[in-house]
Amino acid sequence: LLLTYSGLATESMTRGQGWRFLDMGRRIERANQTLRLVRQMFGTVRGELIPALEAVLEIADSTMTYRYRYQTSLQLAPVLDLILVDESNPRAVGFQLAALAEHVRHLPGDPAEAEQRAEPRIVLAAQAELRLCDVDAYCVPDEREERNELCSFVEGLAGHLWRLSETLTHRYLAHTGPARQLGPSASRQDDTIP
């Protein structure tokens, strides 16, 4: 059912602002799920690495892309590069951030204020962090068999995504107005019943 709904939204939905917000939510969720997966599977060294790499590539629907592109045995650095950094892989975090950057450029509002809004800056900060990352350094565990640099990097990106989600929610999706007093108002005298 979810695949059917996703296909309907992709193929049949008019590309208005409603679709834009729906797609931004999908992109944020997909990026967050990938980041959680990477942290859970590779944050700590556990047993054999190859089965974990195979599982992550399968979950990220990137097994064929990995085989075509790298044509080598499975290694952590190329897998992380493919599912985190690669902006041409539709399942990668980099691809999601590129799509979010495009959506953010077309959000409603005054174009003169576009550079002052928080959304473009949050996405740009996340993209810069991702593009400048050192994937090879993240693969090296410390003396306690943990990859703390990878975990910090993933948590930083997840923080950017959370801030983007919160900013979008407060600016565009929260429609609460000022608080009103319920009941009769003492200041209004014309409300008396004859």
N, C-alpha and C positions, 0 to 999 in steps of 0.2 A: 504494500500500500504506500509506503514512504517513497519507494522508487517511482511509482506511478505519479504521486503528487509532485515529486521533483521533476519528472519529465514534463508534466503539464506546465509547471512554472517556467521551465526552461524553454519549451517549444511554443506555448500558447499564450503566455501572459504578456500583455501590453507592456512595453518598456517605459513605464511611468515611474513616478516617485515611489509608489507602493512596491513595485518590483525591485527598485534600487535598494530600499531598506530590507526587503526580504533577502536579496542576494548578499548584502553586507552582513546580515546576521548569519547566513550560511558560511560565508568566508571566515568570519570570526570564529565560529564553532569548529570548522574544519581545521583551522590553524591551531586552535587550542587543543583539539583532540590529538593532533600530530605531536604537539609539544609535550603533552602528558604522556603519550606513548613513548617518546624518546627518553623522557626522564625516568619512567618506570622500567624500561627495558635496558637502558645503558647507563643510568646514573651510578649504579653499583655493579662491579664485576661479579657475575654469577655463572659458574659452570662454563659450559661451552658457548662460544660466541656465535658460531655459525647458525644453529637453530633459531637463535634470537634474531639474527639478521634476516633470515628467511621469513620469519613470522612478521617482522616489521615491514618488509617489502611487500608481502602479501596483503597485509592490512592496509597499507598505503597504496595498494593497487599499482605498484611500480616495479614488479619483478621483471616484466618484459623490457621495460625501459632500461633497467640496470644491466640486464644481459646484453642488450643491443649496444649500449653506450660504453660499458667498461670491459666486457668480454674477458673478465678475469674471475678468479675465485672471490667469494664474498669477503669484503673487508669493511671495517667500521667507517673509516673516513669517507670513502665514496658513497656509502649508504647515507650517511649524515648529509653529505653534500647534495645528494639527489632529493632527499625528502625535506630538507630544511632550506637550503640556499637556492637551489635551482629555480629560476623564474620561468623556465619553459615547461616544467613538469606540473600539470594541473593539480596534482595532489600535494605539492610542496608548499611550505610556509611562505617562501619567497613569491610564489605565484599568487597566493591569497593576498599578500600585502600589496602586490602590484595591482590586483583587481580592486582592492580597497582604496588605494591611492586614486585610481581612476573614478571610482564612485564618489569619493570625497570632493573631488574637483567639481562635480555636478550637483552638489547638494543645493537645496533652495536657500536663498538669502541674497543679500546685497553683494554683488561682485566686488565692490570697493572694500568690503570688510573680509573678503575671503582669506587674505593673508594673516588677519588678526585672529581668525577662528582657531580653536584648539585642535580640531580634527586633522587638518593637514599636517600640523606640526607633530602630532602623535604618530601618524603613519610614517612620516619622513624619518622620525627618530628610530622607529622600529626597522625601517628599511636600511638605514645607515648602519645600525648595529648588526643586522644580518649580513649585509654586503661586506662589512669589514671584519667579520669573525674569522678566527683561525681554527678551522675544523680539525686539522691535525693535532693541535694542542689539546683540544677537547677530548681526544681519544685516549690520552695517556692517563692512566689511573694513578692516584697517589699511593703512599705506603699503606693506607688502610683499604686499598682496593676500591676506592670511590673516585668518581669523575666529578669532583666538585665544580670545576670550571664549566663543564657542560651543564650541570644543574643550575648554576648561577645564570648562565647565558639563557637557558630555556625559561627560567623564572622571570628574567628581565623582559624577554619577548612577550611572555604571558601577561606581565604587568602592563605593557603597552596596549595589548589587545583589550584588557579589562578597562583601562582608562578610556580607550576609544569607545567601547560599548557604553560605558557610563556617560560619557560626554554626549554621544548620539541620543541616548535615552532622555537625558535631561533637556537637551536643546530641542529635539524634534518629537519625542514620543510621550513625554509627561505633560498631560493637559490639565493639571490641577491649577485652580485659580486661587485667589486670596481667600482666606478663611472667612466664613460668614457666621453670624450669630443666628442660631435657630430659635424660633419663638417670636413673640411680639416684641417690637422695639420700643423702648421708652421714649425715644426721640421723635417718633412719628405719631402725631395726634389724629391724623385723618383715617386711621384704621379702626375707629370705634364703630361698633355695630349698633344701628338705631334700634 
